[in-house]
């Protein structure tokens, strides 16, 4: 089976890189330089008309969206236990990943580029203020979910990888995290995993390579 992950630094493509590594999958990674518009080339748009990452190409067939990708990885590598085996807990895990994708990620995107959601002059400060208020609420919810736990479930699962990205992205915007002790502990715990160390080292190398052609 051929597996290719299209990946861009800093993006949520980090999450399937982690879980593919955790699963022991053999996969190729193809970096996408989004600053250079590689995600909008005709060839890339054939894979994903949404011009986003991640894209997982399985035997030539592209699969997009993190939740779907993580479910495929779990079904293909069940021994890795990337989702809980209990059906109700599995649905809860899918719910957490969906929340990361649709509840947290859009707020981080607004903080990264407020002009993309409102182009009226002088509105950026208001967009940022509202996004900050809402993202702090999301982290507070996650902090409660992680109270007294190492991971969201009894062992590492795909939601941990996805939320790791959500929290890490927030740290890159210098948000205030002192009150989210459980999220911070989870973040630091995740950074000790070999799969996370591998993707972070890879990200650094890709960023260095991209800088050479800037």
JOJO-V751891 format. One record per residue. N is the residue number from 1. D_CENTER is the distance of its C-alpha to the mean C-alpha in whole Angstrom. Layout:
BEGIN
n=N d_center=D_CENTER
n=N d_center=D_CENTER
END
This chain:
BEGIN
n=1 d_center=24
n=2 d_center=22
n=3 d_center=19
n=4 d_center=17
n=5 d_center=13
n=6 d_center=13
n=7 d_center=11
n=8 d_center=11
n=9 d_center=11
n=10 d_center=9
n=11 d_center=6
n=12 d_center=3
n=13 d_center=5
n=14 d_center=5
n=15 d_center=4
n=16 d_center=8
n=17 d_center=9
n=18 d_center=9
n=19 d_center=11
n=20 d_center=13
n=21 d_center=14
n=22 d_center=15
n=23 d_center=17
n=24 d_center=19
n=25 d_center=18
n=26 d_center=20
n=27 d_center=18
n=28 d_center=18
n=29 d_center=16
n=30 d_center=17
n=31 d_center=15
n=32 d_center=15
n=33 d_center=17
n=34 d_center=16
n=35 d_center=18
n=36 d_center=21
n=37 d_center=20
n=38 d_center=20
n=39 d_center=17
n=40 d_center=20
n=41 d_center=23
n=42 d_center=25
n=43 d_center=24
n=44 d_center=20
n=45 d_center=21
n=46 d_center=22
n=47 d_center=19
n=48 d_center=17
n=49 d_center=19
n=50 d_center=17
n=51 d_center=16
n=52 d_center=12
n=53 d_center=10
n=54 d_center=9
n=55 d_center=12
n=56 d_center=14
n=57 d_center=17
n=58 d_center=19
n=59 d_center=23
n=60 d_center=23
n=61 d_center=21
n=62 d_center=18
n=63 d_center=15
n=64 d_center=13
n=65 d_center=10
n=66 d_center=7
n=67 d_center=10
n=68 d_center=13
n=69 d_center=11
n=70 d_center=11
n=71 d_center=14
n=72 d_center=16
n=73 d_center=15
n=74 d_center=16
n=75 d_center=19
n=76 d_center=20
n=77 d_center=20
n=78 d_center=21
n=79 d_center=22
n=80 d_center=19
n=81 d_center=19
n=82 d_center=15
n=83 d_center=16
n=84 d_center=19
n=85 d_center=22
n=86 d_center=24
n=87 d_center=24
n=88 d_center=23
n=89 d_center=21
n=90 d_center=19
n=91 d_center=19
n=92 d_center=18
n=93 d_center=15
n=94 d_center=14
n=95 d_center=15
n=96 d_center=12
n=97 d_center=9
n=98 d_center=11
n=99 d_center=12
n=100 d_center=8
n=101 d_center=8
n=102 d_center=11
n=103 d_center=13
n=104 d_center=10
n=105 d_center=8
n=106 d_center=12
n=107 d_center=13
n=108 d_center=11
n=109 d_center=12
n=110 d_center=16
n=111 d_center=16
n=112 d_center=15
n=113 d_center=18
n=114 d_center=20
n=115 d_center=22
n=116 d_center=20
n=117 d_center=21
n=118 d_center=24
n=119 d_center=27
n=120 d_center=30
n=121 d_center=31
n=122 d_center=31
n=123 d_center=28
n=124 d_center=25
n=125 d_center=26
n=126 d_center=26
n=127 d_center=23
n=128 d_center=21
n=129 d_center=23
n=130 d_center=22
n=131 d_center=18
n=132 d_center=19
n=133 d_center=21
n=134 d_center=19
n=135 d_center=15
n=136 d_center=18
n=137 d_center=19
n=138 d_center=15
n=139 d_center=15
n=140 d_center=19
n=141 d_center=18
n=142 d_center=15
n=143 d_center=18
n=144 d_center=20
n=145 d_center=18
n=146 d_center=18
n=147 d_center=22
n=148 d_center=24
n=149 d_center=21
n=150 d_center=19
n=151 d_center=16
n=152 d_center=16
n=153 d_center=18
n=154 d_center=21
n=155 d_center=19
n=156 d_center=15
n=157 d_center=13
n=158 d_center=10
n=159 d_center=9
n=160 d_center=10
n=161 d_center=7
n=162 d_center=5
n=163 d_center=7
n=164 d_center=7
n=165 d_center=4
n=166 d_center=6
n=167 d_center=9
n=168 d_center=9
n=169 d_center=9
n=170 d_center=12
n=171 d_center=14
n=172 d_center=14
n=173 d_center=16
n=174 d_center=18
n=175 d_center=18
n=176 d_center=20
n=177 d_center=19
n=178 d_center=22
n=179 d_center=22
n=180 d_center=19
n=181 d_center=21
n=182 d_center=19
n=183 d_center=15
n=184 d_center=16
n=185 d_center=18
n=186 d_center=15
n=187 d_center=13
n=188 d_center=16
n=189 d_center=17
n=190 d_center=13
n=191 d_center=14
n=192 d_center=17
n=193 d_center=16
n=194 d_center=17
n=195 d_center=14
n=196 d_center=12
n=197 d_center=15
n=198 d_center=15
n=199 d_center=12
n=200 d_center=13
n=201 d_center=16
n=202 d_center=15
n=203 d_center=13
n=204 d_center=16
n=205 d_center=19
n=206 d_center=17
n=207 d_center=17
n=208 d_center=21
n=209 d_center=22
n=210 d_center=20
n=211 d_center=22
n=212 d_center=25
n=213 d_center=26
n=214 d_center=25
END
